[in-house]
Amino acid sequence: MEGLNVSQQSARSSTSVIQDGTAGTKMPHQWERSTRTLVDSARSAQRLSTNQRQLAFGVQKGTDTVMVQDHQTSDRALNSMIKACEDLKFRVEQQLESVIREISLLEEEASRAEIVNAKLREPLSCAEECLAIRRRRPSREMTRDMVERALNEQVAASKHSLRMINGVLDASSKELARLRQCRERLEEDVEQKNVALDVDREALQMENGWSEAGVVRHPASIALPHMWRQRTEQLIEESERVRATCERLRAKSRAIQEEIDTLERETRENTARALHRKIEEAERLRGECQAAIITVEGEIQTMDAARGSVEQSLNDKLGPLSLARSRLSVRNSKPGAEAVRDSAERSLEKEVSDLEQSIRKLQLETARQSSDIKRLEISKGQLDSDMQDKHEALAIDGECWAMIQSLSQRMTNPLEGGGGHGGGVFLR
């Protein structure tokens, strides 16, 4: 450009010299020099123009190269961003599928826990009802026996199991809420990445630009690529932590249900065994009472017959006693000279004394036998009352036994059709 300015200035100075000169006043050598000066100026201008044209071609070629390189760099950057976004989107979609699957599994586990929760109320209700029924036993049968202890253990085990399963349900509800929140955030992230991918693909496929007039220009984002990636990575890591927590919760729920199943079955079987032994013992004692009643009744009959024999013997001695007394009284009416204490009088006195002593002995034996008979009758009455109490207690324990057996039949039926873990009442 400086060479071009110099040639233009020399051309103007030559022109001014020619214009200012007076015609016919130049010398021939001046005239030739003037022409040569113009030619040299034209040649210099041509050289400068050639140089400028070559310089322009160089600039054009350089800018074309930079344009192509920049375009290729932009294409590579767009392709790289698209690939990175697709990779992240793939991971997010995989995490989303895992979260959705975990939601389904946890909902299924929570549903199973709800069934266990409802099913546990049956043994609790049955045990409490049995305790209430057994409170109607006669006072003589109201003992803290093994049946009552087994029923109390069954009630305590059922309440403990309900507390554990309710804890699982509460935790499942909280974790399900966290999983659903993770699912919403993952779905939102996938949707945003789909939009970003569409935008980048559209930008990559553009061949012609458009005028920027009327186009709303958004401010440049201040988020750096590592921040963009880190945000998605944190979302994936948080979802993985929530899923891991839910997996542990499901494993804990299965373990609790297995423990509940074992505990319920053992306490129910203990109650059934205790009732069975109690019924056997009560039936044995009732049989002993019945045998004792039969023995006592036989003894009462024997004693009554013996008392009748003694009374008959006593009555049989009253006549001879009266006769002996009468004889002795008649002999006392003899004249004084004839009233002697002879052998006959002594015999009569001995007879009277012996008969009186025998009657007193028989009276004493009759009283003793009457007392024994009364005692036997009291014992028989007590045995009758005890057997009646045993009969009522057996009826009550039999009712409890029927309830426990019915509960066992209901509890051994599967809770679900083939969807459980298997191996127990609550897990089939």
C-alpha positions as a Python dict, from the first residue, in 0.01 Angstrom:
ca = {
    (1, 'M'): (0, 0, 0),
    (2, 'E'): (288, 244, 70),
    (3, 'G'): (441, 169, -274),
    (4, 'L'): (107, 241, -437),
    (5, 'N'): (87, 579, -263),
    (6, 'V'): (439, 675, -376),
    (7, 'S'): (364, 591, -742),
    (8, 'Q'): (43, 792, -728),
    (9, 'Q'): (226, 1091, -582),
    (10, 'S'): (501, 1070, -853),
    (11, 'A'): (235, 1048, -1122),
    (12, 'R'): (61, 1354, -988),
    (13, 'S'): (390, 1548, -968),
    (14, 'S'): (468, 1455, -1331),
    (15, 'T'): (126, 1563, -1442),
    (16, 'S'): (159, 1891, -1262),
    (17, 'V'): (496, 1954, -1429),
    (18, 'I'): (346, 1886, -1767),
    (19, 'Q'): (46, 2102, -1703),
    (20, 'D'): (250, 2389, -1559),
    (21, 'G'): (507, 2392, -1844),
    (22, 'T'): (459, 2623, -2137),
    (23, 'A'): (411, 2452, -2473),
    (24, 'G'): (722, 2436, -2684),
    (25, 'T'): (953, 2527, -2402),
    (26, 'K'): (1071, 2170, -2324),
    (27, 'M'): (1387, 2029, -2445),
    (28, 'P'): (1380, 1696, -2632),
    (29, 'H'): (1550, 1514, -2354),
    (30, 'Q'): (1294, 1653, -2112),
    (31, 'W'): (1016, 1538, -2333),
    (32, 'E'): (1162, 1186, -2349),
    (33, 'R'): (1234, 1182, -1978),
    (34, 'S'): (877, 1280, -1904),
    (35, 'T'): (745, 992, -2108),
    (36, 'R'): (988, 755, -1954),
    (37, 'T'): (885, 879, -1610),
    (38, 'L'): (523, 801, -1690),
    (39, 'V'): (614, 458, -1817),
    (40, 'D'): (820, 388, -1508),
    (41, 'S'): (536, 508, -1289),
    (42, 'A'): (294, 281, -1476),
    (43, 'R'): (533, -11, -1442),
    (44, 'S'): (577, 60, -1070),
    (45, 'A'): (202, 81, -1027),
    (46, 'Q'): (168, -250, -1217),
    (47, 'R'): (424, -415, -990),
    (48, 'L'): (253, -282, -681),
    (49, 'S'): (-81, -402, -812),
    (50, 'T'): (64, -742, -886),
    (51, 'N'): (208, -761, -537),
    (52, 'Q'): (-120, -647, -386),
    (53, 'R'): (-309, -904, -591),
    (54, 'Q'): (-72, -1178, -479),
    (55, 'L'): (-102, -1055, -121),
    (56, 'A'): (-480, -1057, -151),
    (57, 'F'): (-467, -1411, -293),
    (58, 'G'): (-252, -1511, 6),
    (59, 'V'): (-492, -1350, 249),
    (60, 'Q'): (-785, -1517, 71),
    (61, 'K'): (-615, -1853, 79),
    (62, 'G'): (-525, -1808, 448),
    (63, 'T'): (-878, -1707, 544),
    (64, 'D'): (-1019, -1995, 342),
    (65, 'T'): (-787, -2234, 523),
    (66, 'V'): (-880, -2087, 861),
    (67, 'M'): (-1249, -2104, 767),
    (68, 'V'): (-1220, -2471, 668),
    (69, 'Q'): (-1018, -2554, 977),
    (70, 'D'): (-1259, -2369, 1202),
    (71, 'H'): (-1553, -2541, 1034),
    (72, 'Q'): (-1389, -2881, 1081),
    (73, 'T'): (-1303, -2797, 1441),
    (74, 'S'): (-1663, -2692, 1505),
    (75, 'D'): (-1788, -3012, 1341),
    (76, 'R'): (-1554, -3219, 1554),
    (77, 'A'): (-1657, -3028, 1867),
    (78, 'L'): (-2025, -3074, 1783),
    (79, 'N'): (-1972, -3445, 1712),
    (80, 'S'): (-1777, -3483, 2036),
    (81, 'M'): (-2045, -3301, 2231),
    (82, 'I'): (-2316, -3509, 2069),
    (83, 'K'): (-2130, -3831, 2155),
    (84, 'A'): (-2065, -3718, 2511),
    (85, 'C'): (-2429, -3618, 2549),
    (86, 'E'): (-2544, -3949, 2400),
    (87, 'D'): (-2317, -4140, 2637),
    (88, 'L'): (-2446, -3948, 2937),
    (89, 'K'): (-2802, -3985, 2814),
    (90, 'F'): (-2751, -4361, 2777),
    (91, 'R'): (-2625, -4383, 3134),
    (92, 'V'): (-2914, -4171, 3259),
    (93, 'E'): (-3162, -4389, 3069),
    (94, 'Q'): (-3006, -4701, 3216),
    (95, 'Q'): (-3027, -4548, 3561),
    (96, 'L'): (-3387, -4448, 3492),
    (97, 'E'): (-3474, -4807, 3394),
    (98, 'S'): (-3306, -4933, 3711),
    (99, 'V'): (-3498, -4681, 3921),
    (100, 'I'): (-3829, -4775, 3758),
    (101, 'R'): (-3752, -5145, 3814),
    (102, 'E'): (-3658, -5073, 4177),
    (103, 'I'): (-3983, -4881, 4225),
    (104, 'S'): (-4175, -5183, 4098),
    (105, 'L'): (-3981, -5423, 4323),
    (106, 'L'): (-4019, -5201, 4628),
    (107, 'E'): (-4390, -5152, 4563),
    (108, 'E'): (-4425, -5529, 4537),
    (109, 'E'): (-4233, -5572, 4863),
    (110, 'A'): (-4446, -5306, 5031),
    (111, 'S'): (-4760, -5481, 4906),
    (112, 'R'): (-4633, -5809, 5049),
    (113, 'A'): (-4557, -5635, 5380),
    (114, 'E'): (-4912, -5497, 5382),
    (115, 'I'): (-5046, -5851, 5340),
    (116, 'V'): (-4823, -5973, 5623),
    (117, 'N'): (-4942, -5680, 5836),
    (118, 'A'): (-5305, -5775, 5775),
    (119, 'K'): (-5236, -6146, 5822),
    (120, 'L'): (-5058, -6088, 6153),
    (121, 'R'): (-5376, -5952, 6308),
    (122, 'E'): (-5537, -6296, 6291),
    (123, 'P'): (-5302, -6471, 6540),
    (124, 'L'): (-5306, -6162, 6763),
    (125, 'S'): (-5687, -6152, 6764),
    (126, 'C'): (-5709, -6529, 6814),
    (127, 'A'): (-5467, -6528, 7111),
    (128, 'E'): (-5641, -6232, 7277),
    (129, 'E'): (-5981, -6395, 7227),
    (130, 'C'): (-5853, -6722, 7376),
    (131, 'L'): (-5724, -6532, 7680),
    (132, 'A'): (-6063, -6364, 7718),
    (133, 'I'): (-6245, -6698, 7685),
    (134, 'R'): (-6020, -6867, 7942),
    (135, 'R'): (-6102, -6593, 8194),
    (136, 'R'): (-6450, -6751, 8212),
    (137, 'R'): (-6306, -7066, 8371),
    (138, 'P'): (-6426, -7158, 8723),
    (139, 'S'): (-6223, -6997, 8999),
    (140, 'R'): (-6072, -7334, 9093),
    (141, 'E'): (-5933, -7365, 8740),
    (142, 'M'): (-5800, -7008, 8720),
    (143, 'T'): (-5427, -7079, 8726),
    (144, 'R'): (-5130, -6923, 8543),
    (145, 'D'): (-5069, -7243, 8357),
    (146, 'M'): (-4853, -7313, 8054),
    (147, 'V'): (-5145, -7233, 7821),
    (148, 'E'): (-5181, -6881, 7956),
    (149, 'R'): (-4805, -6825, 7931),
    (150, 'A'): (-4803, -6955, 7573),
    (151, 'L'): (-5096, -6730, 7477),
    (152, 'N'): (-4929, -6427, 7636),
    (153, 'E'): (-4611, -6507, 7443),
    (154, 'Q'): (-4814, -6534, 7122),
    (155, 'V'): (-4974, -6194, 7187),
    (156, 'A'): (-4635, -6035, 7263),
    (157, 'A'): (-4477, -6193, 6953),
    (158, 'S'): (-4762, -6074, 6729),
    (159, 'K'): (-4739, -5719, 6862),
    (160, 'H'): (-4360, -5720, 6818),
    (161, 'S'): (-4399, -5850, 6462),
    (162, 'L'): (-4656, -5580, 6385),
    (163, 'R'): (-4417, -5312, 6510),
    (164, 'M'): (-4138, -5447, 6288),
    (165, 'I'): (-4353, -5477, 5976),
    (166, 'N'): (-4501, -5130, 6032),
    (167, 'G'): (-4145, -4996, 6049),
    (168, 'V'): (-4075, -5161, 5714),
    (169, 'L'): (-4391, -5005, 5566),
    (170, 'D'): (-4294, -4657, 5690),
    (171, 'A'): (-3942, -4690, 5550),
    (172, 'S'): (-4080, -4824, 5220),
    (173, 'S'): (-4311, -4525, 5189),
    (174, 'K'): (-4022, -4281, 5242),
    (175, 'E'): (-3789, -4462, 5002),
    (176, 'L'): (-4061, -4487, 4737),
    (177, 'A'): (-4104, -4109, 4757),
    (178, 'R'): (-3727, -4065, 4710),
    (179, 'L'): (-3726, -4309, 4417),
    (180, 'R'): (-4014, -4128, 4247),
    (181, 'Q'): (-3829, -3798, 4295),
    (182, 'C'): (-3516, -3951, 4137),
    (183, 'R'): (-3728, -4083, 3850),
    (184, 'E'): (-3875, -3737, 3784),
    (185, 'R'): (-3531, -3575, 3787),
    (186, 'L'): (-3388, -3845, 3558),
    (187, 'E'): (-3680, -3812, 3317),
    (188, 'E'): (-3632, -3435, 3315),
    (189, 'D'): (-3258, -3480, 3250),
    (190, 'V'): (-3327, -3723, 2963),
    (191, 'E'): (-3576, -3481, 2813),
    (192, 'Q'): (-3331, -3192, 2835),
    (193, 'K'): (-3057, -3402, 2680),
    (194, 'N'): (-3289, -3502, 2396),
    (195, 'V'): (-3358, -3134, 2329),
    (196, 'A'): (-2986, -3052, 2349),
    (197, 'L'): (-2905, -3340, 2111),
    (198, 'D'): (-3168, -3222, 1864),
    (199, 'V'): (-3024, -2871, 1878),
    (200, 'D'): (-2664, -2991, 1831),
    (201, 'R'): (-2762, -3227, 1547),
    (202, 'E'): (-2954, -2947, 1377),
    (203, 'A'): (-2653, -2718, 1417),
    (204, 'L'): (-2426, -2990, 1276),
    (205, 'Q'): (-2648, -3048, 971),
    (206, 'M'): (-2686, -2678, 884),
    (207, 'E'): (-2527, -2586, 548),
    (208, 'N'): (-2642, -2227, 506),
    (209, 'G'): (-2676, -1958, 766),
    (210, 'W'): (-2945, -1697, 796),
    (211, 'S'): (-2960, -1331, 872),
    (212, 'E'): (-2927, -1243, 1239),
    (213, 'A'): (-3183, -967, 1207),
    (214, 'G'): (-3478, -1035, 1436),
    (215, 'V'): (-3307, -1335, 1596),
    (216, 'V'): (-3321, -1334, 1975),
    (217, 'R'): (-2970, -1383, 2106),
    (218, 'H'): (-2952, -1573, 2434),
    (219, 'P'): (-2672, -1489, 2674),
    (220, 'A'): (-2380, -1727, 2664),
    (221, 'S'): (-2394, -2001, 2930),
    (222, 'I'): (-2149, -1971, 3215),
    (223, 'A'): (-2164, -2347, 3287),
    (224, 'L'): (-1846, -2526, 3193),
    (225, 'P'): (-1844, -2877, 3041),
    (226, 'H'): (-1715, -3038, 3359),
    (227, 'M'): (-1996, -2871, 3555),
    (228, 'W'): (-2252, -3001, 3304),
    (229, 'R'): (-2109, -3353, 3330),
    (230, 'Q'): (-2069, -3331, 3706),
    (231, 'R'): (-2435, -3236, 3749),
    (232, 'T'): (-2547, -3549, 3562),
    (233, 'E'): (-2291, -3765, 3742),
    (234, 'Q'): (-2420, -3642, 4077),
    (235, 'L'): (-2777, -3723, 3975),
    (236, 'I'): (-2674, -4075, 3873),
    (237, 'E'): (-2475, -4127, 4195),
    (238, 'E'): (-2766, -4006, 4406),
    (239, 'S'): (-3003, -4242, 4225),
    (240, 'E'): (-2760, -4530, 4279),
    (241, 'R'): (-2743, -4451, 4651),
    (242, 'V'): (-3120, -4444, 4677),
    (243, 'R'): (-3145, -4772, 4485),
    (244, 'A'): (-2883, -4932, 4712),
    (245, 'T'): (-3080, -4818, 5016),
    (246, 'C'): (-3397, -4966, 4868),
    (247, 'E'): (-3221, -5295, 4792),
    (248, 'R'): (-3105, -5314, 5154),
    (249, 'L'): (-3457, -5230, 5268),
    (250, 'R'): (-3603, -5509, 5054),
    (251, 'A'): (-3349, -5755, 5192),
    (252, 'K'): (-3428, -5640, 5545),
    (253, 'S'): (-3800, -5674, 5476),
    (254, 'R'): (-3752, -6032, 5354),
    (255, 'A'): (-3543, -6114, 5664),
    (256, 'I'): (-3805, -5959, 5892),
    (257, 'Q'): (-4083, -6151, 5719),
    (258, 'E'): (-3887, -6475, 5759),
    (259, 'E'): (-3834, -6394, 6128),
    (260, 'I'): (-4203, -6309, 6167),
    (261, 'D'): (-4303, -6632, 5995),
    (262, 'T'): (-4079, -6840, 6222),
    (263, 'L'): (-4187, -6652, 6535),
    (264, 'E'): (-4558, -6677, 6456),
    (265, 'R'): (-4536, -7046, 6370),
    (266, 'E'): (-4334, -7132, 6682),
    (267, 'T'): (-4559, -6939, 6922),
    (268, 'R'): (-4873, -7085, 6760),
    (269, 'E'): (-4733, -7437, 6780),
    (270, 'N'): (-4627, -7379, 7142),
    (271, 'T'): (-4981, -7268, 7223),
    (272, 'A'): (-5127, -7570, 7048),
    (273, 'R'): (-4891, -7806, 7234),
    (274, 'A'): (-4966, -7639, 7567),
    (275, 'L'): (-5342, -7664, 7505),
    (276, 'H'): (-5307, -8028, 7403),
    (277, 'R'): (-5112, -8113, 7718),
    (278, 'K'): (-5355, -7913, 7932),
    (279, 'I'): (-5653, -8093, 7783),
    (280, 'E'): (-5485, -8431, 7836),
    (281, 'E'): (-5403, -8346, 8196),
    (282, 'A'): (-5755, -8216, 8262),
    (283, 'E'): (-5910, -8527, 8109),
    (284, 'R'): (-5679, -8744, 8318),
    (285, 'L'): (-5772, -8554, 8635),
    (286, 'R'): (-6140, -8568, 8543),
    (287, 'G'): (-6107, -8944, 8498),
    (288, 'E'): (-5939, -8972, 8837),
    (289, 'C'): (-6218, -8763, 8990),
    (290, 'Q'): (-6480, -8984, 8829),
    (291, 'A'): (-6306, -9300, 8952),
    (292, 'A'): (-6275, -9148, 9301),
    (293, 'I'): (-6645, -9058, 9296),
    (294, 'I'): (-6734, -9415, 9206),
    (295, 'T'): (-6506, -9544, 9483),
    (296, 'V'): (-6651, -9299, 9736),
    (297, 'E'): (-7005, -9387, 9635),
    (298, 'G'): (-6924, -9756, 9684),
    (299, 'E'): (-6765, -9679, 10019),
    (300, 'I'): (-7071, -9477, 10123),
    (301, 'Q'): (-7295, -9768, 10035),
    (302, 'T'): (-7068, -10008, 10225),
    (303, 'M'): (-7053, -9776, 10526),
    (304, 'D'): (-7427, -9727, 10517),
    (305, 'A'): (-7476, -10101, 10514),
    (306, 'A'): (-7228, -10140, 10802),
    (307, 'R'): (-7401, -9867, 10998),
    (308, 'G'): (-7731, -10041, 10941),
    (309, 'S'): (-7579, -10363, 11070),
    (310, 'V'): (-7444, -10187, 11379),
    (311, 'E'): (-7776, -10017, 11441),
    (312, 'Q'): (-7951, -10352, 11401),
    (313, 'S'): (-7708, -10508, 11648),
    (314, 'L'): (-7772, -10219, 11888),
    (315, 'N'): (-8146, -10265, 11854),
    (316, 'D'): (-8105, -10639, 11907),
    (317, 'K'): (-7932, -10571, 12241),
    (318, 'L'): (-8197, -10336, 12375),
    (319, 'G'): (-8442, -10623, 12442),
    (320, 'P'): (-8195, -10840, 12635),
    (321, 'L'): (-8082, -10532, 12831),
    (322, 'S'): (-8442, -10458, 12928),
    (323, 'L'): (-8492, -10823, 13022),
    (324, 'A'): (-8177, -10834, 13230),
    (325, 'R'): (-8273, -10512, 13410),
    (326, 'S'): (-8622, -10645, 13468),
    (327, 'R'): (-8486, -10969, 13611),
    (328, 'L'): (-8254, -10783, 13840),
    (329, 'S'): (-8535, -10553, 13954),
    (330, 'V'): (-8767, -10851, 14020),
    (331, 'R'): (-8503, -11029, 14225),
    (332, 'N'): (-8458, -10715, 14435),
    (333, 'S'): (-8819, -10759, 14558),
    (334, 'K'): (-8731, -11071, 14759),
    (335, 'P'): (-8765, -11054, 15141),
    (336, 'G'): (-8471, -10910, 15323),
    (337, 'A'): (-8364, -11244, 15466),
    (338, 'E'): (-8364, -11391, 15116),
    (339, 'A'): (-8195, -11094, 14949),
    (340, 'V'): (-7847, -11218, 14907),
    (341, 'R'): (-7577, -11133, 14655),
    (342, 'D'): (-7567, -11469, 14497),
    (343, 'S'): (-7421, -11578, 14165),
    (344, 'A'): (-7750, -11517, 13988),
    (345, 'E'): (-7751, -11153, 14096),
    (346, 'R'): (-7391, -11109, 13999),
    (347, 'S'): (-7458, -11273, 13662),
    (348, 'L'): (-7757, -11044, 13599),
    (349, 'E'): (-7555, -10738, 13703),
    (350, 'K'): (-7272, -10847, 13474),
    (351, 'E'): (-7518, -10909, 13192),
    (352, 'V'): (-7669, -10564, 13238),
    (353, 'S'): (-7323, -10404, 13255),
    (354, 'D'): (-7199, -10591, 12949),
    (355, 'L'): (-7511, -10507, 12749),
    (356, 'E'): (-7491, -10140, 12846),
    (357, 'Q'): (-7121, -10131, 12755),
    (358, 'S'): (-7192, -10306, 12424),
    (359, 'I'): (-7471, -10061, 12346),
    (360, 'R'): (-7244, -9766, 12424),
    (361, 'K'): (-6977, -9913, 12196),
    (362, 'L'): (-7230, -9972, 11921),
    (363, 'Q'): (-7366, -9619, 11963),
    (364, 'L'): (-7012, -9483, 11940),
    (365, 'E'): (-6945, -9690, 11627),
    (366, 'T'): (-7273, -9575, 11477),
    (367, 'A'): (-7175, -9213, 11540),
    (368, 'R'): (-6831, -9274, 11392),
    (369, 'Q'): (-6979, -9442, 11088),
    (370, 'S'): (-7227, -9160, 11045),
    (371, 'S'): (-6940, -8912, 11066),
    (372, 'D'): (-6739, -9113, 10812),
    (373, 'I'): (-7040, -9131, 10580),
    (374, 'K'): (-7090, -8755, 10612),
    (375, 'R'): (-6722, -8697, 10539),
    (376, 'L'): (-6745, -8928, 10237),
    (377, 'E'): (-7052, -8741, 10115),
    (378, 'I'): (-6869, -8408, 10153),
    (379, 'S'): (-6573, -8552, 9964),
    (380, 'K'): (-6809, -8682, 9696),
    (381, 'G'): (-6966, -8338, 9668),
    (382, 'Q'): (-6624, -8178, 9634),
    (383, 'L'): (-6526, -8435, 9372),
    (384, 'D'): (-6852, -8371, 9186),
    (385, 'S'): (-6786, -7995, 9196),
    (386, 'D'): (-6425, -8040, 9084),
    (387, 'M'): (-6531, -8271, 8801),
    (388, 'Q'): (-6790, -8018, 8691),
    (389, 'D'): (-6523, -7746, 8696),
    (390, 'K'): (-6293, -7974, 8497),
    (391, 'H'): (-6574, -8034, 8251),
    (392, 'E'): (-6632, -7659, 8203),
    (393, 'A'): (-6257, -7591, 8178),
    (394, 'L'): (-6224, -7870, 7921),
    (395, 'A'): (-6508, -7720, 7719),
    (396, 'I'): (-6334, -7378, 7726),
    (397, 'D'): (-5992, -7521, 7641),
    (398, 'G'): (-6155, -7730, 7369),
    (399, 'E'): (-6302, -7412, 7220),
    (400, 'C'): (-5956, -7248, 7231),
    (401, 'W'): (-5805, -7561, 7075),
    (402, 'A'): (-6056, -7545, 6789),
    (403, 'M'): (-5972, -7176, 6736),
    (404, 'I'): (-5597, -7248, 6728),
    (405, 'Q'): (-5647, -7536, 6483),
    (406, 'S'): (-5863, -7318, 6259),
    (407, 'L'): (-5597, -7046, 6277),
    (408, 'S'): (-5328, -7298, 6180),
    (409, 'Q'): (-5529, -7405, 5875),
    (410, 'R'): (-5576, -7043, 5767),
    (411, 'M'): (-5213, -6950, 5826),
    (412, 'T'): (-5079, -7244, 5626),
    (413, 'N'): (-5267, -7128, 5316),
    (414, 'P'): (-5050, -6923, 5074),
    (415, 'L'): (-5092, -6550, 5099),
    (416, 'E'): (-5019, -6489, 4733),
    (417, 'G'): (-5036, -6691, 4421),
    (418, 'G'): (-4675, -6781, 4348),
    (419, 'G'): (-4536, -6431, 4389),
    (420, 'G'): (-4360, -6469, 4723),
    (421, 'H'): (-4017, -6573, 4834),
    (422, 'G'): (-4127, -6921, 4941),
    (423, 'G'): (-4053, -7119, 5253),
    (424, 'G'): (-4307, -6984, 5509),
    (425, 'V'): (-4660, -6886, 5589),
    (426, 'F'): (-4602, -6517, 5514),
    (427, 'L'): (-4355, -6567, 5229),
    (428, 'R'): (-4532, -6795, 4986),
}
